[in-house]
Amino acid sequence: MIVEDALTILTLIISIAVTPIQSATRPNIIVMQPDDMAFFDDWLPPPNNPNPNPTPAGGGGGRGGGGRGGEGGARSKTTTNPFPPLNGLPHMETLRKNGVQMMQAYTTSPQCGTSRYSSITGRYASRAVSARSEERSGRGDGNGDGVVNVAIPTVKLEEKDCTEDNIVVALKASGYRTGMVGKWHLSRTDYDTYNYLEAVGAVKQCGFDFVDALYVENMQANPDQFDSYSDGSFSHNMEFVTHEAIRFINDDNDADKPFFLYVNPTVPHSSQAVDTALKNFTCQDTPRKDVTSDFIIKGMTGDFGGSCEAYRANVMSRANSTADLGSIWLDDSVGAILQALIDNDILDNTLFIFQHDHGIESKAMLYENGVRIAQFVHYPARIPAGSKYDNPVSTIDIAATLLDFAEVEALPYAMDGKSWRSGVEEGASNNLNDYNRCLFFEQERDRAVRCGCDKLVIIGQEDGSTAFTRGDSFGYSIASTNLFDLCGGTGAYVTSNSQESNQLNLIDTNPDKASEMEKVLNCHSERISNLAESGNFTSCELNTIPSKSLLSESSESTGHSVSWSRIYIFTTIFAVVINIYLF
């Protein structure tokens, strides 16, 4: 009888050990991705453009778009970009200094919608069903070579990308409640039939339980036209976005569930000037059109008796120039959300990722200033304050990483990204010359790869390439094939000056390295080609054997990985139980 009881206990122990963890302490998750955010000096940005006197270009700006993100002309390579002098950015700095700063973070594609696609799916935007369908239907401007046009009009979250293959659906299926506020940019909506509630419903189809403060596209730029789903009656409204984010956090209907919240502020994008929003609009001017009183938000309007007008006047008083306004307003929002987590006693167990959507100076181009982003991860329960992570990471890694932290042990669908959880928790560092991972980039029909210090950039010699039409004015090389040493021969990433000018193109002087890098990029291009089978998610590296993706490793198993540490613990308990029975 004793043996039978012992075997029953042992069977139970093994069953528990191999069952996916559904811990009560799984983290809440917030991903905050502001629109056209500046890269400030304290965040160790990539180098400025190589041309000290570039021709101003629309929709962009300097390293921070006029200094603070999206509100000015191009800037010189000697220009610095400090925090707003009167205000600083105390709440963003809380995330950075009290968590881990990703020192080499990248977006796979440097535009708003394409970057968001990669973050929310864990896939390259060239895999988007919408973009591939457009090419195959003949609506795209391709020539049948299989190269997908990666751009905002083509890359949307549609069909399976919306209903099955994204992080929101995956987290919801694993027991999370899910919410989204702010700019979306990932659905096609008919201008003629648009209304706010239907747009909210369309976004909810992609896995969200809660959607509000929704901006379908960029802000209207022409008050005389119904542009970007706006009739000119509303503008940037960080109080609205923040209030709805906090309303979701405070919801206690499913208090036993952890939550995932995707926050997409519209600032500091210059599709409408931030100072215009602060001066000419009120908190009650929203795309929802039903707000009749000011929002009361601790850390924002709540500090001014609930007065939106008084709070906004205070925002403007803390700015040295209009270029400071967007980042100050955004920083207040970060602070208000952090305060809501504190008030709900969940700050320590909330994983808060703050990241750019793309660079500003060479937005829509694959130079470092376009694809390098700031990324901070705040998670007091698991990540030590003041940490830095040196390994290259990408927006495609977000989905796999969040599922890892959420203790989902087998990926529910194929991804290009890899989880960096273990690396961050173990404090791993990287030698750039190890070439342990290659990162790939895509925009329009341009493609690039970075392996260690080396970077290969392929630019289409046609008007469809933003790099070809604008890169030269910033001093970048616009040759069809470019090989750059981002370390300038030093073995360490160079931030003092750009390594991507025409004079530093090494394509002719280092043919062996060029050939090696071209093979890697060609390998990747074949896997994501519109002519290829869509199920190949093996990654291409400088070694001869492509490494398996995270999905390949997990899908070849039984679907659950065995936790040997848990088996050890439970086996120890088993031994104790046996001793009790026997003695």
URPE-V282066 format. One line per field, one symbol per residue. ss: DSSP state (2 for helix, 1 for strand, 0 for the rest). psi: psi as a letter, one per 40 degrees, with the letter a starting at -180 (. if undefined). Layout:
BEGIN
ss=???
psi=???
END
This chain:
BEGIN
ss=0222222222222222220000000001111100100000222000000000000000000000000000000000000000000000022222222001110011000002222222222000222022222222200000000000010000000002222000222222200011111110000000000002222222220000011111100000000000100100000002222222222222000000001111110001000002222222000000000000000000002222000222222222200002222222222222222222222000000111111000000000000222211011110000000011100011002222222220000000000000002222220000022200011111110111111001111100000002222222220100001111100000000000000012220000002222222222222222220000000000100000001002222220000000022222222222222222220
psi=dddddddddddddddddehhhgieehiihhhhgihfiihideegiiiiiehegihiiiebaadfgedehefaaiiieehigiihdddagddddddddeahhhegiiidhfiddddddddedeiideehddddddddeedifieeeehhhhidddhigibdddedgidddddddeeiihihiahceeihhhddehidddddddddeeehdhhifhhdaiiidheeighffheeeiahgddddddddddddehedfdeiiihhhhgidifhedhhddddddeiidegiedfeheiihhhhebddeffehddddddddddehdideedddddddddddddddddddefeddfhhhhhiidiiddfheieidedehiihihhgdddhiieiiheihiideeddddddddefhehheihidiihedddddefiihhdedfehhiiihhbeiiihhhbeihhhhhhgieehddddddddeeihfidhhhiheefeeeihhediiefiddeheddegdddddddddddddddddeieeiheeheiihaeiehhiiiddddddeaeehihhddddddddddddddddddd.
END
